[in-house]
């Protein structure tokens, strides 16, 4: 029931939520571009993974399979990035 209400909320505001996810992604990659090796990589990967979760959820609700696959891939890349940036693996 909670999931259903959350999905209804997201679907109601999906354009805004997708734009938020896209702006988050632009911000995180801009930060890396501007700061280079001085970037806070753990923050960037965590932020990027959150936007991938947001965009995946939206694309799943819209039944956009290609966009869903792309963003689910970014979640996996983000997890690897978080592990590497925190020196927990890889």
Secondary structure, DSSP 8 states (H G I E B T S, - for coil): -HHHHHHHHHHHTHHHHHHHHHHHHHHHHHHHHHHGGGS-HHHHHHHHHHHHHHHHHHHHHTT-HHHHHHHHHHHHHHHHHHHHHTTS--
